């Protein structure tokens, strides 16, 4: 069986701090990076062992988010999590960096369904007070504020398309990785 490739995710936080995370690299193209993380016992995120998260980082000048699709250990969808970003950048094979803009959002399926059985979603923005304080203190540029506004718009008014993009990128990564591992195992 083929080994998974390593992915290092580097999060640049406001104020210059950096965090690094180790994941499995499932796909890296000039347009997107897709990785997967499996939760070990006693992880710092409070996720059950065996649960997992997909990470999706669109690349390019118009990227305003990094997304995480979080699943229970049995594969059931738990939620999506989004970070507003100034940019995502693949700096090398197996390295993705993003510049965090404070605002996060959690997107969870509602207990009720909409018309024709469609899933209803609950969007909860987090850290809006930090964003407001950073704007008032002059710590966010006009360009960064524009990224935050486009991020909010994507989740408030274009949610279905945004979630579909995340899902499509993960499905593409699964397909291409299965092809890669099949070829390596042959």
C-alpha positions, 0 to 999 in steps of 0.5 A, spaced: 500 500 500 502 506 498 504 511 503 500 518 504 505 524 502 506 529 508 503 536 508 505 542 512 500 547 514 503 554 516 498 559 519 500 566 520 496 569 525 495 577 526 501 579 530 506 575 526 505 568 530 506 562 526 503 555 527 504 549 524 500 543 523 502 536 520 497 533 515 496 528 509 497 531 502 491 529 498 492 533 492 496 540 490 495 543 484 496 551 482 489 552 484 488 548 490 491 544 496 487 539 499 489 535 506 487 530 511 488 530 518 486 524 523 484 525 530 489 522 535 487 520 542 488 526 546 488 531 541 488 539 543 481 540 539 477 536 543 475 531 537 474 524 538 479 519 536 478 517 529 474 523 527 478 526 521 478 533 518 479 535 510 483 542 509 481 545 503 486 551 501 484 555 494 490 558 491 490 565 487 488 572 488 481 571 489 482 566 495 479 569 501 478 563 506 481 556 508 476 551 509 475 544 514 470 539 513 470 535 519 467 528 520 465 523 526 470 517 526 464 513 522 464 518 516 458 522 518 459 530 517 459 534 523 461 541 521 465 545 516 470 551 519 472 557 515 478 561 516 478 568 513 484 569 510 488 574 506 491 569 502 493 562 501 500 560 498 503 553 496 510 555 497 513 548 496 510 541 494 507 539 501 507 546 504 501 550 504 501 557 508 495 562 509 495 569 513 489 569 518 484 575 518 481 573 525 474 572 523 472 564 523 465 561 521 463 554 523 457 551 519 453 546 521 447 542 519 441 544 522 436 539 525 431 541 520 431 540 512 428 546 507 424 545 501 425 538 497 429 535 503 435 540 502 440 541 508 439 547 512 445 550 515 447 554 521 452 559 520 456 562 526 461 567 525 466 567 531 471 573 533 467 578 530 469 583 536 477 581 535 476 584 527 472 590 529 477 592 535 483 590 529 479 595 524 478 600 530 486 600 532 488 601 524 491 594 524 487 591 518 489 594 511 483 596 506 485 590 502 484 585 508 478 588 510 475 587 503 478 580 504 474 579 510 467 582 507 468 578 501 469 572 506 462 574 510 459 575 503 461 568 501 458 564 507 452 569 508 449 569 501 453 564 497 453 558 502 451 553 497 456 554 492 462 555 497 460 548 500 459 545 494 466 548 492 469 545 498 466 538 497 468 538 490 475 539 491 475 533 496 472 529 492 477 530 486 482 529 491 479 522 493 479 520 486 486 523 484 489 520 490 486 513 489 488 513 482 495 515 484 495 509 490 493 504 485 498 506 480 503 505 485 501 499 488 500 496 481 
